[in-house]
Every structure is written in structure tokens, then in C-alpha cells.
């Protein structure tokens, strides 16, 4: 089957890398994600990735930690680079060519983020991993994912989570919650459904960039989404 999307940005949370652990990374989860990404790259899909850093460090309450917000956010950006390096290592281990680009300069381990270079890499079939968020405090990796997707002219953002879409309520807490097959940006706002943080969500809405929320922990789901199967929830115009 021909893929429905030519260029995608996969947004993963740092917490998703933990698996059943309480901190750090689960090698089995990393390996599964890498194989799923290779599967779609082998179909000719151009892939970019943004990973959060919550499995290593999450900006905490300044009153509790004594660390000011901006300083804590920079620490979180470094955590995303660590996750990006782990994903890069796992992908290259199975024969996928990659590039890690960082919004904060660290030449020994990553290229600086340059939009045109990132586009050229994905055109050549390399998987590009964007680290260090936007390079600015006060912005989440959701916002970084939306921004990078728009900059490289991706067709869609694929937000991999632990649940298989967007529900009327939290399905892990409310067994009566119903899943949306598709929903508009305005409906998400009016129903106060937390798909992404508001800055990231608004960026996608203003640039008419669709989002698909799906369960990344089920092997093969990424290929199914890319192939156009009805997996997860589609958020569009």
C-alpha cells in the first residue's frame, strides 16, 4: 500500500520511553519505536522526530526546588538531547541513516538546527531528530514539534501516546469515556480537550497542520497510520 503521507513529524513524550520503569529509558521500548520508524522510512516516507525529556528531567515548581523556571527549562532541553542520542543510536544500529540537530549548539554530538539542512536530510531519506526543543525556555517540546513540522513542511504531526486517541474523558480513569474518530481544532478548544499545550495547538490550527493522536506502544501502529488506516484520532481544520 502506498503511504498516505510523504513527510511526517513524529512527536514522542519522554515518559513514553520509560516503559514500566520510573525513570530513564526502557531499551525494549526504544527498540520497538526504532523498528516502527524504520518500517515507515522503508516505505519512502520522510521522517522527523521530536522527543520530550520528562523521563530524565521535568521542569519543577520553583518554590519547591529553588531552581528558576528558565534555568529548569534549559535542563529539560538537555534531557531531550540525551533522548535524541539514544533514539539515534537505536535507529543506526538497525541500519537507518539519521541526523541529530540541536537548537542549542553542541557541535561534538549534534548538528546545529538549520531549517534548509533539515529539509535536505529528510529529502535524502535520513531520519532527522530535533533536540533541545525550540532552544528557548517557557516553550514545551509540543511547541517545538509543531514549529519544526511547520518549518520543514510536514504533511502531519503524529503524536504517539499511551492511549489510542482522544476521548471525551481520561479513559484510564473513566470507563465510560468515548473515543473520537476525528475532531476539529475548534471542538477541541470548546470541549477543553488537552491534545497539546495551547501554544503548540494554536500553531497547528493557524497553519492547517493536521494532528493524529495514536497509541505508539502498539507495534505496527505507526505504519498503519502512515498508510491511511483509521488509527487514533485525527484533529483537523
Biotite code that builds the C-alpha atoms (Angstrom):
import biotite.structure as struc

atoms = struc.array([
    struc.Atom([0.000, 0.000, 0.000], chain_id="A", res_id=1, res_name="UNK", atom_name="CA", element="C"),
    struc.Atom([1.282, 3.472, -0.881], chain_id="A", res_id=2, res_name="UNK", atom_name="CA", element="C"),
    struc.Atom([1.740, 5.712, 2.146], chain_id="A", res_id=3, res_name="UNK", atom_name="CA", element="C"),
    struc.Atom([-0.839, 8.488, 2.590], chain_id="A", res_id=4, res_name="UNK", atom_name="CA", element="C"),
    struc.Atom([1.741, 10.959, 3.878], chain_id="A", res_id=5, res_name="UNK", atom_name="CA", element="C"),
    struc.Atom([5.034, 11.866, 2.247], chain_id="A", res_id=6, res_name="UNK", atom_name="CA", element="C"),
    struc.Atom([6.659, 13.755, 5.144], chain_id="A", res_id=7, res_name="UNK", atom_name="CA", element="C"),
    struc.Atom([5.756, 13.289, 8.811], chain_id="A", res_id=8, res_name="UNK", atom_name="CA", element="C"),
    struc.Atom([6.871, 14.572, 12.183], chain_id="A", res_id=9, res_name="UNK", atom_name="CA", element="C"),
    struc.Atom([6.587, 12.019, 14.993], chain_id="A", res_id=10, res_name="UNK", atom_name="CA", element="C"),
    struc.Atom([6.178, 13.594, 18.446], chain_id="A", res_id=11, res_name="UNK", atom_name="CA", element="C"),
    struc.Atom([7.046, 11.312, 21.366], chain_id="A", res_id=12, res_name="UNK", atom_name="CA", element="C"),
    struc.Atom([6.931, 12.096, 25.069], chain_id="A", res_id=13, res_name="UNK", atom_name="CA", element="C"),
    struc.Atom([9.972, 11.412, 27.197], chain_id="A", res_id=14, res_name="UNK", atom_name="CA", element="C"),
    struc.Atom([7.744, 9.469, 29.606], chain_id="A", res_id=15, res_name="UNK", atom_name="CA", element="C"),
    struc.Atom([6.841, 7.024, 26.837], chain_id="A", res_id=16, res_name="UNK", atom_name="CA", element="C"),
    struc.Atom([10.484, 5.876, 26.715], chain_id="A", res_id=17, res_name="UNK", atom_name="CA", element="C"),
    struc.Atom([10.332, 4.754, 30.351], chain_id="A", res_id=18, res_name="UNK", atom_name="CA", element="C"),
    struc.Atom([8.037, 1.793, 29.689], chain_id="A", res_id=19, res_name="UNK", atom_name="CA", element="C"),
    struc.Atom([7.311, 0.330, 33.125], chain_id="A", res_id=20, res_name="UNK", atom_name="CA", element="C"),
    struc.Atom([10.331, 1.996, 34.708], chain_id="A", res_id=21, res_name="UNK", atom_name="CA", element="C"),
    struc.Atom([10.003, 5.015, 36.987], chain_id="A", res_id=22, res_name="UNK", atom_name="CA", element="C"),
    struc.Atom([12.961, 6.852, 35.421], chain_id="A", res_id=23, res_name="UNK", atom_name="CA", element="C"),
    struc.Atom([15.227, 6.730, 32.382], chain_id="A", res_id=24, res_name="UNK", atom_name="CA", element="C"),
    struc.Atom([14.687, 4.518, 29.325], chain_id="A", res_id=25, res_name="UNK", atom_name="CA", element="C"),
    struc.Atom([13.439, 1.029, 28.618], chain_id="A", res_id=26, res_name="UNK", atom_name="CA", element="C"),
    struc.Atom([15.636, -0.467, 25.848], chain_id="A", res_id=27, res_name="UNK", atom_name="CA", element="C"),
    struc.Atom([12.718, -2.631, 24.670], chain_id="A", res_id=28, res_name="UNK", atom_name="CA", element="C"),
    struc.Atom([10.521, 0.443, 24.077], chain_id="A", res_id=29, res_name="UNK", atom_name="CA", element="C"),
    struc.Atom([13.371, 2.237, 22.298], chain_id="A", res_id=30, res_name="UNK", atom_name="CA", element="C"),
    struc.Atom([13.934, -0.800, 20.072], chain_id="A", res_id=31, res_name="UNK", atom_name="CA", element="C"),
    struc.Atom([10.218, -1.079, 19.230], chain_id="A", res_id=32, res_name="UNK", atom_name="CA", element="C"),
    struc.Atom([9.989, 2.623, 18.323], chain_id="A", res_id=33, res_name="UNK", atom_name="CA", element="C"),
    struc.Atom([13.129, 2.333, 16.178], chain_id="A", res_id=34, res_name="UNK", atom_name="CA", element="C"),
    struc.Atom([11.766, -0.667, 14.264], chain_id="A", res_id=35, res_name="UNK", atom_name="CA", element="C"),
    struc.Atom([8.413, 1.072, 13.706], chain_id="A", res_id=36, res_name="UNK", atom_name="CA", element="C"),
    struc.Atom([10.189, 4.181, 12.392], chain_id="A", res_id=37, res_name="UNK", atom_name="CA", element="C"),
    struc.Atom([12.414, 2.073, 10.116], chain_id="A", res_id=38, res_name="UNK", atom_name="CA", element="C"),
    struc.Atom([9.306, 0.354, 8.763], chain_id="A", res_id=39, res_name="UNK", atom_name="CA", element="C"),
    struc.Atom([7.778, 3.651, 7.574], chain_id="A", res_id=40, res_name="UNK", atom_name="CA", element="C"),
    struc.Atom([11.124, 5.046, 6.378], chain_id="A", res_id=41, res_name="UNK", atom_name="CA", element="C"),
    struc.Atom([11.493, 1.912, 4.222], chain_id="A", res_id=42, res_name="UNK", atom_name="CA", element="C"),
    struc.Atom([8.165, 2.803, 2.573], chain_id="A", res_id=43, res_name="UNK", atom_name="CA", element="C"),
    struc.Atom([9.784, 6.029, 1.353], chain_id="A", res_id=44, res_name="UNK", atom_name="CA", element="C"),
    struc.Atom([8.175, 8.264, 3.984], chain_id="A", res_id=45, res_name="UNK", atom_name="CA", element="C"),
    struc.Atom([10.347, 11.199, 5.083], chain_id="A", res_id=46, res_name="UNK", atom_name="CA", element="C"),
    struc.Atom([10.554, 11.168, 8.885], chain_id="A", res_id=47, res_name="UNK", atom_name="CA", element="C"),
    struc.Atom([11.443, 13.755, 11.518], chain_id="A", res_id=48, res_name="UNK", atom_name="CA", element="C"),
    struc.Atom([11.197, 13.177, 15.272], chain_id="A", res_id=49, res_name="UNK", atom_name="CA", element="C"),
    struc.Atom([10.828, 15.350, 18.368], chain_id="A", res_id=50, res_name="UNK", atom_name="CA", element="C"),
    struc.Atom([11.136, 13.669, 21.787], chain_id="A", res_id=51, res_name="UNK", atom_name="CA", element="C"),
    struc.Atom([10.352, 15.197, 25.180], chain_id="A", res_id=52, res_name="UNK", atom_name="CA", element="C"),
    struc.Atom([12.641, 14.929, 28.198], chain_id="A", res_id=53, res_name="UNK", atom_name="CA", element="C"),
    struc.Atom([10.257, 14.114, 31.051], chain_id="A", res_id=54, res_name="UNK", atom_name="CA", element="C"),
    struc.Atom([11.801, 10.689, 31.679], chain_id="A", res_id=55, res_name="UNK", atom_name="CA", element="C"),
    struc.Atom([15.037, 12.395, 32.753], chain_id="A", res_id=56, res_name="UNK", atom_name="CA", element="C"),
    struc.Atom([14.114, 15.877, 33.915], chain_id="A", res_id=57, res_name="UNK", atom_name="CA", element="C"),
    struc.Atom([10.875, 17.819, 34.054], chain_id="A", res_id=58, res_name="UNK", atom_name="CA", element="C"),
    struc.Atom([10.772, 21.498, 34.976], chain_id="A", res_id=59, res_name="UNK", atom_name="CA", element="C"),
    struc.Atom([9.531, 21.511, 38.549], chain_id="A", res_id=60, res_name="UNK", atom_name="CA", element="C"),
    struc.Atom([7.865, 24.015, 40.810], chain_id="A", res_id=61, res_name="UNK", atom_name="CA", element="C"),
    struc.Atom([10.375, 26.795, 41.507], chain_id="A", res_id=62, res_name="UNK", atom_name="CA", element="C"),
    struc.Atom([9.085, 27.198, 45.064], chain_id="A", res_id=63, res_name="UNK", atom_name="CA", element="C"),
    struc.Atom([9.850, 23.531, 45.783], chain_id="A", res_id=64, res_name="UNK", atom_name="CA", element="C"),
    struc.Atom([13.226, 23.190, 44.052], chain_id="A", res_id=65, res_name="UNK", atom_name="CA", element="C"),
    struc.Atom([14.716, 26.667, 44.243], chain_id="A", res_id=66, res_name="UNK", atom_name="CA", element="C"),
    struc.Atom([15.560, 26.383, 40.519], chain_id="A", res_id=67, res_name="UNK", atom_name="CA", element="C"),
    struc.Atom([14.110, 29.232, 38.494], chain_id="A", res_id=68, res_name="UNK", atom_name="CA", element="C"),
    struc.Atom([11.822, 28.313, 35.582], chain_id="A", res_id=69, res_name="UNK", atom_name="CA", element="C"),
    struc.Atom([14.143, 29.395, 32.747], chain_id="A", res_id=70, res_name="UNK", atom_name="CA", element="C"),
    struc.Atom([17.107, 27.513, 34.246], chain_id="A", res_id=71, res_name="UNK", atom_name="CA", element="C"),
    struc.Atom([14.985, 24.387, 34.751], chain_id="A", res_id=72, res_name="UNK", atom_name="CA", element="C"),
    struc.Atom([13.712, 24.583, 31.159], chain_id="A", res_id=73, res_name="UNK", atom_name="CA", element="C"),
    struc.Atom([17.284, 24.595, 29.828], chain_id="A", res_id=74, res_name="UNK", atom_name="CA", element="C"),
    struc.Atom([17.980, 21.499, 31.930], chain_id="A", res_id=75, res_name="UNK", atom_name="CA", element="C"),
    struc.Atom([14.945, 19.873, 30.305], chain_id="A", res_id=76, res_name="UNK", atom_name="CA", element="C"),
    struc.Atom([16.276, 20.767, 26.840], chain_id="A", res_id=77, res_name="UNK", atom_name="CA", element="C"),
    struc.Atom([19.496, 18.889, 27.596], chain_id="A", res_id=78, res_name="UNK", atom_name="CA", element="C"),
    struc.Atom([17.387, 15.863, 28.613], chain_id="A", res_id=79, res_name="UNK", atom_name="CA", element="C"),
    struc.Atom([15.728, 15.892, 25.168], chain_id="A", res_id=80, res_name="UNK", atom_name="CA", element="C"),
    struc.Atom([19.156, 15.751, 23.535], chain_id="A", res_id=81, res_name="UNK", atom_name="CA", element="C"),
    struc.Atom([20.051, 12.681, 25.618], chain_id="A", res_id=82, res_name="UNK", atom_name="CA", element="C"),
    struc.Atom([16.820, 11.018, 24.448], chain_id="A", res_id=83, res_name="UNK", atom_name="CA", element="C"),
    struc.Atom([17.566, 12.058, 20.871], chain_id="A", res_id=84, res_name="UNK", atom_name="CA", element="C"),
    struc.Atom([21.020, 10.475, 21.071], chain_id="A", res_id=85, res_name="UNK", atom_name="CA", element="C"),
    struc.Atom([19.506, 7.245, 22.418], chain_id="A", res_id=86, res_name="UNK", atom_name="CA", element="C"),
    struc.Atom([16.972, 7.121, 19.576], chain_id="A", res_id=87, res_name="UNK", atom_name="CA", element="C"),
    struc.Atom([19.701, 7.904, 17.045], chain_id="A", res_id=88, res_name="UNK", atom_name="CA", element="C"),
    struc.Atom([21.887, 5.068, 18.366], chain_id="A", res_id=89, res_name="UNK", atom_name="CA", element="C"),
    struc.Atom([18.995, 2.591, 18.229], chain_id="A", res_id=90, res_name="UNK", atom_name="CA", element="C"),
    struc.Atom([17.993, 3.605, 14.685], chain_id="A", res_id=91, res_name="UNK", atom_name="CA", element="C"),
    struc.Atom([21.548, 3.434, 13.348], chain_id="A", res_id=92, res_name="UNK", atom_name="CA", element="C"),
    struc.Atom([22.000, 0.029, 14.974], chain_id="A", res_id=93, res_name="UNK", atom_name="CA", element="C"),
    struc.Atom([19.279, -1.317, 12.643], chain_id="A", res_id=94, res_name="UNK", atom_name="CA", element="C"),
    struc.Atom([20.616, 0.436, 9.548], chain_id="A", res_id=95, res_name="UNK", atom_name="CA", element="C"),
    struc.Atom([18.674, 3.719, 9.455], chain_id="A", res_id=96, res_name="UNK", atom_name="CA", element="C"),
    struc.Atom([20.657, 6.814, 8.467], chain_id="A", res_id=97, res_name="UNK", atom_name="CA", element="C"),
    struc.Atom([19.973, 9.645, 10.906], chain_id="A", res_id=98, res_name="UNK", atom_name="CA", element="C"),
    struc.Atom([20.894, 13.192, 11.800], chain_id="A", res_id=99, res_name="UNK", atom_name="CA", element="C"),
    struc.Atom([20.506, 14.754, 15.242], chain_id="A", res_id=100, res_name="UNK", atom_name="CA", element="C"),
    struc.Atom([20.002, 18.510, 15.163], chain_id="A", res_id=101, res_name="UNK", atom_name="CA", element="C"),
    struc.Atom([20.061, 20.612, 18.310], chain_id="A", res_id=102, res_name="UNK", atom_name="CA", element="C"),
    struc.Atom([18.538, 24.056, 18.888], chain_id="A", res_id=103, res_name="UNK", atom_name="CA", element="C"),
    struc.Atom([21.387, 24.620, 21.390], chain_id="A", res_id=104, res_name="UNK", atom_name="CA", element="C"),
    struc.Atom([24.869, 24.404, 19.909], chain_id="A", res_id=105, res_name="UNK", atom_name="CA", element="C"),
    struc.Atom([26.809, 21.303, 20.953], chain_id="A", res_id=106, res_name="UNK", atom_name="CA", element="C"),
    struc.Atom([28.931, 20.543, 17.897], chain_id="A", res_id=107, res_name="UNK", atom_name="CA", element="C"),
    struc.Atom([30.598, 17.408, 19.238], chain_id="A", res_id=108, res_name="UNK", atom_name="CA", element="C"),
    struc.Atom([27.339, 15.464, 19.377], chain_id="A", res_id=109, res_name="UNK", atom_name="CA", element="C"),
    struc.Atom([24.781, 17.183, 17.114], chain_id="A", res_id=110, res_name="UNK", atom_name="CA", element="C"),
    struc.Atom([24.435, 19.491, 14.145], chain_id="A", res_id=111, res_name="UNK", atom_name="CA", element="C"),
    struc.Atom([23.042, 22.942, 14.881], chain_id="A", res_id=112, res_name="UNK", atom_name="CA", element="C"),
    struc.Atom([19.419, 23.254, 13.780], chain_id="A", res_id=113, res_name="UNK", atom_name="CA", element="C"),
    struc.Atom([19.368, 24.695, 10.262], chain_id="A", res_id=114, res_name="UNK", atom_name="CA", element="C"),
    struc.Atom([15.999, 24.508, 8.530], chain_id="A", res_id=115, res_name="UNK", atom_name="CA", element="C"),
    struc.Atom([17.259, 24.059, 4.966], chain_id="A", res_id=116, res_name="UNK", atom_name="CA", element="C"),
    struc.Atom([19.726, 21.388, 6.043], chain_id="A", res_id=117, res_name="UNK", atom_name="CA", element="C"),
    struc.Atom([16.979, 19.512, 7.904], chain_id="A", res_id=118, res_name="UNK", atom_name="CA", element="C"),
    struc.Atom([14.785, 19.542, 4.787], chain_id="A", res_id=119, res_name="UNK", atom_name="CA", element="C"),
    struc.Atom([17.678, 18.308, 2.661], chain_id="A", res_id=120, res_name="UNK", atom_name="CA", element="C"),
    struc.Atom([18.345, 15.447, 5.094], chain_id="A", res_id=121, res_name="UNK", atom_name="CA", element="C"),
    struc.Atom([14.745, 14.188, 5.015], chain_id="A", res_id=122, res_name="UNK", atom_name="CA", element="C"),
    struc.Atom([14.685, 14.534, 1.217], chain_id="A", res_id=123, res_name="UNK", atom_name="CA", element="C"),
    struc.Atom([17.701, 12.204, 1.128], chain_id="A", res_id=124, res_name="UNK", atom_name="CA", element="C"),
    struc.Atom([15.879, 9.644, 3.266], chain_id="A", res_id=125, res_name="UNK", atom_name="CA", element="C"),
    struc.Atom([17.638, 10.362, 6.565], chain_id="A", res_id=126, res_name="UNK", atom_name="CA", element="C"),
    struc.Atom([15.585, 10.407, 9.760], chain_id="A", res_id=127, res_name="UNK", atom_name="CA", element="C"),
    struc.Atom([16.103, 13.786, 11.428], chain_id="A", res_id=128, res_name="UNK", atom_name="CA", element="C"),
    struc.Atom([15.798, 14.032, 15.214], chain_id="A", res_id=129, res_name="UNK", atom_name="CA", element="C"),
    struc.Atom([15.285, 17.538, 16.604], chain_id="A", res_id=130, res_name="UNK", atom_name="CA", element="C"),
    struc.Atom([16.722, 18.022, 20.099], chain_id="A", res_id=131, res_name="UNK", atom_name="CA", element="C"),
    struc.Atom([16.731, 20.838, 22.685], chain_id="A", res_id=132, res_name="UNK", atom_name="CA", element="C"),
    struc.Atom([13.165, 21.940, 21.981], chain_id="A", res_id=133, res_name="UNK", atom_name="CA", element="C"),
    struc.Atom([12.958, 25.386, 20.402], chain_id="A", res_id=134, res_name="UNK", atom_name="CA", element="C"),
    struc.Atom([16.144, 26.472, 22.192], chain_id="A", res_id=135, res_name="UNK", atom_name="CA", element="C"),
    struc.Atom([14.089, 28.851, 24.351], chain_id="A", res_id=136, res_name="UNK", atom_name="CA", element="C"),
    struc.Atom([12.713, 28.485, 27.890], chain_id="A", res_id=137, res_name="UNK", atom_name="CA", element="C"),
    struc.Atom([8.941, 28.682, 28.514], chain_id="A", res_id=138, res_name="UNK", atom_name="CA", element="C"),
    struc.Atom([8.174, 26.556, 25.429], chain_id="A", res_id=139, res_name="UNK", atom_name="CA", element="C"),
    struc.Atom([7.339, 22.849, 25.552], chain_id="A", res_id=140, res_name="UNK", atom_name="CA", element="C"),
    struc.Atom([8.522, 20.098, 23.218], chain_id="A", res_id=141, res_name="UNK", atom_name="CA", element="C"),
    struc.Atom([4.920, 20.014, 21.896], chain_id="A", res_id=142, res_name="UNK", atom_name="CA", element="C"),
    struc.Atom([5.515, 23.558, 20.666], chain_id="A", res_id=143, res_name="UNK", atom_name="CA", element="C"),
    struc.Atom([8.918, 22.527, 19.294], chain_id="A", res_id=144, res_name="UNK", atom_name="CA", element="C"),
    struc.Atom([7.253, 19.644, 17.434], chain_id="A", res_id=145, res_name="UNK", atom_name="CA", element="C"),
    struc.Atom([4.594, 21.905, 15.919], chain_id="A", res_id=146, res_name="UNK", atom_name="CA", element="C"),
    struc.Atom([7.143, 24.557, 14.967], chain_id="A", res_id=147, res_name="UNK", atom_name="CA", element="C"),
    struc.Atom([9.579, 22.106, 13.339], chain_id="A", res_id=148, res_name="UNK", atom_name="CA", element="C"),
    struc.Atom([6.753, 20.334, 11.484], chain_id="A", res_id=149, res_name="UNK", atom_name="CA", element="C"),
    struc.Atom([5.608, 23.652, 10.000], chain_id="A", res_id=150, res_name="UNK", atom_name="CA", element="C"),
    struc.Atom([9.173, 24.716, 9.180], chain_id="A", res_id=151, res_name="UNK", atom_name="CA", element="C"),
    struc.Atom([10.005, 21.526, 7.279], chain_id="A", res_id=152, res_name="UNK", atom_name="CA", element="C"),
    struc.Atom([6.541, 21.491, 5.648], chain_id="A", res_id=153, res_name="UNK", atom_name="CA", element="C"),
    struc.Atom([5.468, 18.142, 7.107], chain_id="A", res_id=154, res_name="UNK", atom_name="CA", element="C"),
    struc.Atom([2.090, 16.792, 5.999], chain_id="A", res_id=155, res_name="UNK", atom_name="CA", element="C"),
    struc.Atom([1.023, 15.788, 9.505], chain_id="A", res_id=156, res_name="UNK", atom_name="CA", element="C"),
    struc.Atom([2.110, 15.561, 13.151], chain_id="A", res_id=157, res_name="UNK", atom_name="CA", element="C"),
    struc.Atom([1.818, 12.039, 14.561], chain_id="A", res_id=158, res_name="UNK", atom_name="CA", element="C"),
    struc.Atom([1.600, 12.327, 18.335], chain_id="A", res_id=159, res_name="UNK", atom_name="CA", element="C"),
    struc.Atom([2.456, 8.957, 19.857], chain_id="A", res_id=160, res_name="UNK", atom_name="CA", element="C"),
    struc.Atom([0.940, 8.405, 23.313], chain_id="A", res_id=161, res_name="UNK", atom_name="CA", element="C"),
    struc.Atom([-0.058, 5.569, 25.650], chain_id="A", res_id=162, res_name="UNK", atom_name="CA", element="C"),
    struc.Atom([-3.749, 5.806, 24.645], chain_id="A", res_id=163, res_name="UNK", atom_name="CA", element="C"),
    struc.Atom([-5.226, 5.093, 21.228], chain_id="A", res_id=164, res_name="UNK", atom_name="CA", element="C"),
    struc.Atom([-6.672, 8.536, 20.541], chain_id="A", res_id=165, res_name="UNK", atom_name="CA", element="C"),
    struc.Atom([-8.621, 11.431, 22.043], chain_id="A", res_id=166, res_name="UNK", atom_name="CA", element="C"),
    struc.Atom([-11.508, 10.597, 24.377], chain_id="A", res_id=167, res_name="UNK", atom_name="CA", element="C"),
    struc.Atom([-14.344, 12.564, 25.969], chain_id="A", res_id=168, res_name="UNK", atom_name="CA", element="C"),
    struc.Atom([-12.578, 11.941, 29.307], chain_id="A", res_id=169, res_name="UNK", atom_name="CA", element="C"),
    struc.Atom([-9.450, 10.171, 30.548], chain_id="A", res_id=170, res_name="UNK", atom_name="CA", element="C"),
    struc.Atom([-10.046, 6.509, 29.521], chain_id="A", res_id=171, res_name="UNK", atom_name="CA", element="C"),
    struc.Atom([-7.642, 5.321, 32.232], chain_id="A", res_id=172, res_name="UNK", atom_name="CA", element="C"),
    struc.Atom([-9.927, 6.890, 34.882], chain_id="A", res_id=173, res_name="UNK", atom_name="CA", element="C"),
    struc.Atom([-13.378, 6.911, 33.271], chain_id="A", res_id=174, res_name="UNK", atom_name="CA", element="C"),
    struc.Atom([-14.522, 3.601, 31.671], chain_id="A", res_id=175, res_name="UNK", atom_name="CA", element="C"),
    struc.Atom([-17.488, 5.386, 30.003], chain_id="A", res_id=176, res_name="UNK", atom_name="CA", element="C"),
    struc.Atom([-15.197, 7.721, 28.013], chain_id="A", res_id=177, res_name="UNK", atom_name="CA", element="C"),
    struc.Atom([-15.881, 7.634, 24.272], chain_id="A", res_id=178, res_name="UNK", atom_name="CA", element="C"),
    struc.Atom([-13.229, 7.936, 21.588], chain_id="A", res_id=179, res_name="UNK", atom_name="CA", element="C"),
    struc.Atom([-13.346, 10.500, 18.787], chain_id="A", res_id=180, res_name="UNK", atom_name="CA", element="C"),
    struc.Atom([-12.501, 9.167, 15.304], chain_id="A", res_id=181, res_name="UNK", atom_name="CA", element="C"),
    struc.Atom([-11.915, 12.741, 14.112], chain_id="A", res_id=182, res_name="UNK", atom_name="CA", element="C"),
    struc.Atom([-12.465, 16.166, 15.630], chain_id="A", res_id=183, res_name="UNK", atom_name="CA", element="C"),
    struc.Atom([-11.892, 19.787, 14.622], chain_id="A", res_id=184, res_name="UNK", atom_name="CA", element="C"),
    struc.Atom([-9.457, 22.177, 16.282], chain_id="A", res_id=185, res_name="UNK", atom_name="CA", element="C"),
    struc.Atom([-12.370, 24.363, 17.434], chain_id="A", res_id=186, res_name="UNK", atom_name="CA", element="C"),
    struc.Atom([-14.175, 21.392, 19.017], chain_id="A", res_id=187, res_name="UNK", atom_name="CA", element="C"),
    struc.Atom([-11.014, 20.507, 20.970], chain_id="A", res_id=188, res_name="UNK", atom_name="CA", element="C"),
    struc.Atom([-10.865, 24.071, 22.293], chain_id="A", res_id=189, res_name="UNK", atom_name="CA", element="C"),
    struc.Atom([-14.589, 24.314, 23.146], chain_id="A", res_id=190, res_name="UNK", atom_name="CA", element="C"),
    struc.Atom([-14.555, 20.902, 24.899], chain_id="A", res_id=191, res_name="UNK", atom_name="CA", element="C"),
    struc.Atom([-11.254, 21.707, 26.634], chain_id="A", res_id=192, res_name="UNK", atom_name="CA", element="C"),
    struc.Atom([-9.594, 18.531, 25.324], chain_id="A", res_id=193, res_name="UNK", atom_name="CA", element="C"),
    struc.Atom([-5.880, 18.637, 26.095], chain_id="A", res_id=194, res_name="UNK", atom_name="CA", element="C"),
    struc.Atom([-4.328, 17.407, 22.848], chain_id="A", res_id=195, res_name="UNK", atom_name="CA", element="C"),
    struc.Atom([-1.205, 19.573, 23.168], chain_id="A", res_id=196, res_name="UNK", atom_name="CA", element="C"),
    struc.Atom([-0.389, 22.712, 25.088], chain_id="A", res_id=197, res_name="UNK", atom_name="CA", element="C"),
    struc.Atom([-2.223, 25.769, 23.752], chain_id="A", res_id=198, res_name="UNK", atom_name="CA", element="C"),
    struc.Atom([0.775, 27.375, 22.005], chain_id="A", res_id=199, res_name="UNK", atom_name="CA", element="C"),
    struc.Atom([1.518, 24.191, 20.032], chain_id="A", res_id=200, res_name="UNK", atom_name="CA", element="C"),
    struc.Atom([-2.153, 23.577, 19.281], chain_id="A", res_id=201, res_name="UNK", atom_name="CA", element="C"),
    struc.Atom([-2.706, 27.145, 18.025], chain_id="A", res_id=202, res_name="UNK", atom_name="CA", element="C"),
    struc.Atom([0.342, 26.896, 15.756], chain_id="A", res_id=203, res_name="UNK", atom_name="CA", element="C"),
    struc.Atom([-1.121, 23.774, 14.118], chain_id="A", res_id=204, res_name="UNK", atom_name="CA", element="C"),
    struc.Atom([-4.578, 25.304, 13.820], chain_id="A", res_id=205, res_name="UNK", atom_name="CA", element="C"),
    struc.Atom([-3.339, 28.543, 12.228], chain_id="A", res_id=206, res_name="UNK", atom_name="CA", element="C"),
    struc.Atom([-1.158, 26.646, 9.742], chain_id="A", res_id=207, res_name="UNK", atom_name="CA", element="C"),
    struc.Atom([-3.815, 23.995, 8.966], chain_id="A", res_id=208, res_name="UNK", atom_name="CA", element="C"),
    struc.Atom([-1.455, 21.213, 10.041], chain_id="A", res_id=209, res_name="UNK", atom_name="CA", element="C"),
    struc.Atom([-3.410, 18.061, 11.000], chain_id="A", res_id=210, res_name="UNK", atom_name="CA", element="C"),
    struc.Atom([-2.537, 16.082, 14.126], chain_id="A", res_id=211, res_name="UNK", atom_name="CA", element="C"),
    struc.Atom([-3.125, 12.363, 14.640], chain_id="A", res_id=212, res_name="UNK", atom_name="CA", element="C"),
    struc.Atom([-3.058, 11.136, 18.237], chain_id="A", res_id=213, res_name="UNK", atom_name="CA", element="C"),
    struc.Atom([-2.451, 7.377, 18.434], chain_id="A", res_id=214, res_name="UNK", atom_name="CA", element="C"),
    struc.Atom([-1.008, 4.577, 20.558], chain_id="A", res_id=215, res_name="UNK", atom_name="CA", element="C"),
    struc.Atom([2.694, 4.342, 19.679], chain_id="A", res_id=216, res_name="UNK", atom_name="CA", element="C"),
    struc.Atom([3.258, 1.440, 22.077], chain_id="A", res_id=217, res_name="UNK", atom_name="CA", element="C"),
    struc.Atom([1.390, -0.982, 19.822], chain_id="A", res_id=218, res_name="UNK", atom_name="CA", element="C"),
    struc.Atom([3.913, -2.335, 17.268], chain_id="A", res_id=219, res_name="UNK", atom_name="CA", element="C"),
    struc.Atom([2.922, -1.592, 13.672], chain_id="A", res_id=220, res_name="UNK", atom_name="CA", element="C"),
    struc.Atom([0.567, 1.277, 14.549], chain_id="A", res_id=221, res_name="UNK", atom_name="CA", element="C"),
    struc.Atom([2.864, 3.890, 13.015], chain_id="A", res_id=222, res_name="UNK", atom_name="CA", element="C"),
    struc.Atom([2.858, 2.103, 9.657], chain_id="A", res_id=223, res_name="UNK", atom_name="CA", element="C"),
    struc.Atom([-0.923, 1.757, 9.818], chain_id="A", res_id=224, res_name="UNK", atom_name="CA", element="C"),
    struc.Atom([-1.354, 5.491, 10.474], chain_id="A", res_id=225, res_name="UNK", atom_name="CA", element="C"),
    struc.Atom([1.010, 6.413, 7.637], chain_id="A", res_id=226, res_name="UNK", atom_name="CA", element="C"),
    struc.Atom([-0.826, 4.027, 5.309], chain_id="A", res_id=227, res_name="UNK", atom_name="CA", element="C"),
    struc.Atom([-4.092, 5.866, 5.964], chain_id="A", res_id=228, res_name="UNK", atom_name="CA", element="C"),
    struc.Atom([-5.796, 3.287, 8.177], chain_id="A", res_id=229, res_name="UNK", atom_name="CA", element="C"),
    struc.Atom([-8.197, 4.641, 10.798], chain_id="A", res_id=230, res_name="UNK", atom_name="CA", element="C"),
    struc.Atom([-5.950, 4.500, 13.816], chain_id="A", res_id=231, res_name="UNK", atom_name="CA", element="C"),
    struc.Atom([-6.176, 7.000, 16.663], chain_id="A", res_id=232, res_name="UNK", atom_name="CA", element="C"),
    struc.Atom([-7.924, 10.364, 16.370], chain_id="A", res_id=233, res_name="UNK", atom_name="CA", element="C"),
    struc.Atom([-7.462, 12.888, 13.570], chain_id="A", res_id=234, res_name="UNK", atom_name="CA", element="C"),
    struc.Atom([-7.556, 16.582, 14.520], chain_id="A", res_id=235, res_name="UNK", atom_name="CA", element="C"),
    struc.Atom([-8.025, 18.876, 11.523], chain_id="A", res_id=236, res_name="UNK", atom_name="CA", element="C"),
    struc.Atom([-9.443, 22.256, 10.351], chain_id="A", res_id=237, res_name="UNK", atom_name="CA", element="C"),
])
